[in-house]
Amino acid sequence: MTARQFFSGVLGGAVLGTFLLVCAGANAEEPKRGGSITVGLETDLRGFDPIKARVLGNSAATVINVIQDRLFDVDEEGNLVAMLATGAEQEEGGTSWLITLRTDVTFHDGTPFNADAVVAHWTRILSPSYVGGIFLQPMEGIEKVDEFTVRFHLDHAWGPFAGSLATPIGFAPYIPSPRAVSDDTQNRHPVGTGPYMFKEWRSGDRFVVVANPNYWGDDGPHLDEITFRFLPDQQTRLASLQSGDIDVMWMDRGTTIRSAQKDDSLDEHDTLGNGSLIIFLLNGSKPPLDDLRVRQALSHAWDQTLAMKVFYRNTQTEITHPYGSLLDCGEAGYRAHDIEKAKQLLADYGQPVAFEMIHTTTPRGREVGQLMQQLFKRVGVTLNLKPVDQLQLRQRVFTNNYEMSGWRIGDIPDQGPQLFGLFHSKSGYNITKYRAAEMDALLEQQRLLTDAEARGELLCRIAETINRDAPILYAGGRRHYAFTRQRLKGLPALAYGLIRLGHAWVTDGK
């Protein structure tokens, strides 16, 4: 896909009004009603109020996707698909957007879905209280036009706007019940308009939803109940899948993927995405990582090719920038593994280099940390490893209490807003504390451009600047994998890595 196809695709569907009906995709068999499934998740959930939970991880996104709906979905071609909205129209040269809403929807708690609900949600999302609001800064606000029409106001025409209403990754697009938010129950008892409703949450064990009998859509829910079980170890999840204790799991470890591919009782679902499965944040406000030579040396000491073999068994692809196949930026000045260059840069620095890396207590976190430690040792760098749970890791990163940490660049329809958040010097999400006037200018320019080719060129220059200054290291691209029992049908393609279960069904109805 070229830059023009991608960027115009996400925006063009809205401009032209070419909205599609939401559906589960064509099935060879007629969906059966009834039955239940169990889904294996890697981590417990932090909650469903964006202000309190702050970050929507893969596990929580899988759950929220069946409970709360968005205004739009995005199909595989980048076109907008109507969900809670029925249309969108640009006004004033793209500085405002008129969105019309469905008139036949209620939340699970009986609250009507209307313009008031949309305005209430997006007003919270655009407030300083929501950490993800940094990705949405061109949005000035939202107003109610009438009972089923809202208008978004922007500082300037902004290419990623339409995609920001539709991406299934991140809290912003998911509309909650305003009553649940005002009653302060949304975080532990989420209420939406989706095909399934909250039933129970046992922390550390499971999260259960049941079918919404008043769902507005024509297709689904087909199942009576979905249970999400928290199984941190990926090998344990695979064993549970193979034994029939669970029906579906997402996976990213090469050995597990290869084992699942050999099992004829399982169906494979995979798709190529963008972003980065893992990146390593180098905190530029902490010595010795505040020195450019040290960061550049570490980028040459790191061996992405080896990581592909050790961790991913070549189930992932190496990357030189975060755009995947959406943009052709070539090598973008990527600093490949080169021990001699690393040693030369460290010799020029002239001081011992030692610092700490925090990583999750998962097997993935430990293995990545140990490989990084060994590679850095080859060039004379001492890396001390500090295992922490995922909540601690996020807290330490957001409070600047770290030197090096694993992180991710999410697979979203447009990387511009995410990179602005990560690398602009005045961004509240600049967790590497990277500062460069040249980068600030590039990030600000790409925001203002709506021409796909010109914006694509700027995004490639941003990637080159990232590789030159090395505030992050890439551990690999994003090919998403999920495996299911063959009784489970009706799953659409993985959208940005998300397993969408809202219209799934089982052949045995049990």
N, C-alpha and C positions, 0 to 999 in steps of 0.2 A: 504494500500500500504506500503510495507517495504521500508527502506532506500535504499536498493539496487535497487529495482524497480524504485524508484523515480529518484535518481541521475543518474542511467545508462540510464533511459528513455530519459531524456532531452538531454543527450550527445550522446546516442547510435544511435539515428536516423540519426545524422549527420555523424557519423563515418561510418555507413554501407551504407549511401546513400539511405536510405529507405524514400524518400520524397513522400508526398501525394499531390494530387491536391487540391487546395482550393475550397471548396464548401459550400453551406449553409446548408447542411444536407438533409436527405431524407424528402420530404414533401408528405403528403397524397394527396394533390391537386397540380395541375400544377400552378406555380406562374402566377399571372396576372400582366400585365404591366399597369403603369399609377397610378395616384392618389397621395395623400400626407398624411403625418402623422405629429402629433405634439407631442413632447417629453417634459416632465416636468423635469427640472433640479433644483437642490437645490440652486446653486450659479451662479453668473455671472462669466465670464471667465477672466483670467489675461492676456491671450495672448498665442501665439503659437511659439514664438522664445524661445528655451530653455535657452539662455543666459539671456534674459530679464524676462521671466515668471518664471524661476527657478524651480518651482514645478508644476507637472501635476496632478491636483486633479481629483476626480471621474467625475465631470461635463465635464472638458476639455478633459479627456480621451475618454468619450463617443462621443464627437464631432470630435476629431482628428482622431479617428478610421475610420470614413467614408471618410475623406479627404486625409489622408496620409497613405501609405502602409509601411510595414516592409519587411525586407528580408525574414523572416520566421514567421510562426505562430506556435503554439504548440497545439496539440490535447489533448483530455482528458487523454490519456495514457502517455503524456510527450514526444511524438515523434514530431520531427520537420516537419512542413508542408510548402512546397514551396510556396512562394509569389513572391517577386521581385527577389529572388535568385532561381537558379535551382539546386544547389548542393553545398556541402561543403566537404572538405577533410582535415584531419589532416596531418601535416607535422612536421618533426623534433621532433617526440615524443610528439606532442601536443603544441609545442612552436610557431607554426605558423599554420594558417588555410587559405586554398585557397577556395575562394567563387566565383562561376560562377553566372552570372546575366542573366536575361531575355533580349532579343534583340529587343522586339517589343513594348516597352513602352515609352510614352512621358508624361511629366508633364502637368498639366492643362493649363499652359501658353505657351505650345509648346516647351519648353526646352526638349531635349532628355534625357531619363534616361540611364545612363551608368556608367562606373567606376569613371569618374570624379565627378559625382554627389554624389556617395557613399563616395569617399575619402574626398570630401569637407565637407560633413556632419559629418563624424566620426572624422575628424581632429578637428572640432570645439568641438564635444562632449568630446574628450579626452584632451582638453585644460584646463588650470586652471580656465578659465572663467566660466565653467559650474559646478554648485554646485553638480550635480549628478555624476560627473566624479569620485568622491570618491568611488563609488560602482564598478568602472571598472578599478581600478588601475593596475591589472596585464596586461592590454592591453598597450603595448608600442606604437603602432601606426599602420598605415594602408598605403599600397602602391598600386598603379595601376600596374597591370601586363600587361593587354592589354585593349581594348575598353570595354570588358564585363567580366573582371576578376579582382578581388582584392585579396590582401593577408593581413591578420591581423597578427601582430607580438605580442607575449606575453613574459613577463619576465620568465614565467614558465608554464608548463601544468596546466590548470585551469579548473576544472570541470564545473563551472557555465557559461563558455564562450558561448556555443551554446544557452543556455536559455537567455542570455543577449541580443542576437540579435533578440529574438522572443517575449519576454514578452510584453503584450499590456499595461502594467502599467509603466509609466516613459517616458520621451521624447526621450531617446537615440535611440530606434529601429526605430522611424518614420522618413522617409526620405523626406525632403522638397525640393522644387525647389531651386537650387543654385542661380537662378536669383532673386527670391523673397528674399533670404537671403542677397545677395549682394546689392540689391536695398533698403534694410532695410524696407521692407513692410510685411515680413512674420509674424510678431507678431500680426498685426491687420487684415491681409488679407492672411491667410494661403494658400499655394499652394502645392499640392502633386500629386500623381498618382492614388488616390483612386476613388471609384465609384461615389463620389459626390464632387461638386465644391462649393467654397465659393460664396455666393450671397450678404448677408448683415449682419451687426452686429449692433444692437441698444443696447448700453450698458444699463443694468438694465432691459431690456425688452425681447429681442430675438436675436437668431442667426439663419440664414437661409442658407441652401445649396440646390443646384439643381443637377440633374442627369448629370454625365459626359458622353457625347455621344461617347467619344473615349476610354472608359474604356477597359483595356487590358483583363480583366477576362471574362469568358464565362457566369458566373452566376451573373447578376446584372449589373447596378442598375435596380430595377424594378419600383421604385417610381419616380415620377417627382420632388418631393420636400420634404424636411424634415425641419420642424421648431422646434427649441429648445427654449422653453420658460423658463425664470428664475422665479421660484416660491419658495421662501425660506422656507415657512411654509409647512411642510409635510402633515398636515391635509388638507390644501388648495389644495395641489397637488392631494391628494386622491379624494377630492370632484370634482375636475376638471376631473379626470379620470372617475369617476362614471357618471358624466354628459355628457361625450363624448367630452369635450373641449380639452383634451389631450388623447393620445393613449397608452402611456407607461410611467412608472416611476420606478425608483429605490427607495427602502425604507429600513430603518434600525431601526425604532422605533416600539416597540412591539405593542402598541395600534393600530397603523396604519396598521401593518401587519395583526393583528388579525381581524380588520374590513374588510380588503380587502379579506381575506380568506373566509369570510362569504358571499361575493358578487358573486353570480352565473354568473354575466355578465362579470367577469374578469377571465383571465387566469393567473395562478401563475407560475413563473420561479424561482427556487432556487437551490443553490449549496453550498456545504461545502467547505470552503477555509482554508488557513493558515494565519499567521500573527495575528494581533489584531485589532479589530474594533476601539477601543480607548485604548491608554495607557496614563498614567500621567507621565510626565517628572519631575524629582526632580533634580534641578540644584545643583550639588555638589560643585560648586564654590561659592555658596551663603550661609552664615550662616542663620539659624541653620542646613540647609540641607547638609552642608559639613561634618556633624558628622554622622558616620555610625549608631550609636544607634538611632538617630532621624529618619533616613530613614527606618530602620528596624521596629521601633515602628509604623510608618505611614503605613507600609505594613500590620502589624497586625491589625491596626485600620480600614483599608479598608475592606469592606465586598462585595466581588464579587458576592456571592450568592444572597444577597439582591438586588444588581444592576440588576442581571438577572431578578428578579421578577418585580422590579419597572420600569425599563426602557424598557426592552426587552420582558416582558411577557413570558419569557422562550422560545423565538424564537431564542436565541443564546445559545451557550454553554460556560461553564466556562473553562478556560485554566490555565495551570501551566507553559507553555512555548510557544514560538511563532510559532512552527512548525505544529500545527494542527495534522491531522492524518498522515502526511508524515513521522513522526518519533515517535517511542515509547520511550519516555524518562521518563515514569512514572510520579511521582509527581515533579521530578527535584528539590527537596528541597523547594518547594513552601511554602511561609509563609501565612498560612490561617488566617482567621479572628479570633483574640484572644485578647480580651480587656485587660485581666490581663497581658499577655506578653507585650502588648504595654505600659501599665502603668509602669511595672517594668523597661523597657528600658528607659522610660522617667525619671523615678526616678533616675536611674543611671546617666543619663545626668545631672540632677540636676539644670536645668535652665528653665525659662519659654520659651515656644515654640510658636511663632507667625510668620506667613509669608503670602504672597499673592499668590493667584492662578488666572491666567488670563484664561478666557474662551470665546468662541464665543457668540455673541448676539443672536444665534439661541435658540429656545426652548430647544433643546437637551443640548446645552452648559450650559444654566441656570440651568436646572434640575440636571445635573451631578454635577455642582458646589455646589448646595444647599445640595445634599445628602452627598458629600464629607465633606462639612462644618459641618453637623450634626454629622457624624461619628467621625470626629476629635475632636469635642467638648466633646464627651463622654469620651475621654482619656485626656482631659485637654489642647488640642491644639487649638489655635485660628487661624482660616483660614479666611482671608479677600478675598472677591471675586471682581474681576475687569473684567467686560464685555468689550470686544473689538471686532471689526469686524475681519473677517478671515485674511485680508491682514495685519492688525496691529499685530495680533497674530503671524503670520509667521515672520514678520520683527523683533518683539521683541525676539522671540526664536532664530533666526539666529544671532542677535546682542548681545546675552547673557543678554538681558534686561528683565529678568523674574526670578521668583523663582520656580513656579510650573505652568505647562500648560498641557492641553490636546494635544495629537498627535496621530499618527497611525503607526503601523508596517504594511506595505503594503503586500498584498497577491500577492506574486511573485513566480516563479518556484523554486527558491533556496534562502533561507534566509541568507546564509553565507555572501554575499557581503553587504547586508543591516545591519547586525549585526556588521560587521567590521566597517562600516561607523559610526554607532551609538556609539560604545563602545571602539574603539581603541584610545589610548591616543593621538596619532598623527594625527588622522583623522580630517579633516576640517568640518565633519558633526557630530562630537561628541558634540551634542547640550546639553547633560546633564553635560558636563565637567567631566565625570567619568574618573578616573585614577587608573589603577591597572596593575602592571607588569604581574601578572598571567594571566589576561584577554588578554593582548597584545600577550603573547606567544601562548595562545590557538587560538586566531583569526589568527595569522600568520601561525600556523601549519595547520589549516583547509584549508587555501588557497592552500597549497602545495599538499594536498592529493587528489588523484583521485580515490582511492579505496573507494567504497561507504560505506562499513561497518565501516571502520576506521574513515572516515570523519563523519559519523553519530554519532559515539561515542564521537568525539570531540565536535560536535554541542550540544550534550546533556550536556557535561561538561560546555560548555559556558552558557547554560540555568541555570545550577545549580549555577554558579558564579553570574549570574544576580540576581537570587533569593536570594542569600546570601547577596549581597551588596546593593540590592534594589535601583538602580538608576532610575527604572521605576516601576509603578504599572499597572497591567492588569485590564481592565474593561470588558473583554469578548472576545471570539473568533470571527470567521468570518463565518457566514452563510449568503450568499448574497440572497437578494430577489428583484425581479422585478415583476410588474403586468402590464398586457396589456389588451386593449380592444380585444374582440374576432375576430374583423375584421383584426387584425394584425397577420401575419403568417411569417414563415421563420426565426425565431430567433434561432440561435444555443444556446447551453448551455452557461450560464454566465461563461466567462473565467476570473478567478481572479476578479470576481465581475463586470466585464464590460459588459454592454448591447451593443451587436454588431449588428448594424442596416444596415450594408452595403448591405445585400442581402434580407432584409425584403420586404414584399409586403402586399397588402390589398385585401381582398376578393371582395370588391365592386368596386375596381379601381377608387375610388373617393378621 
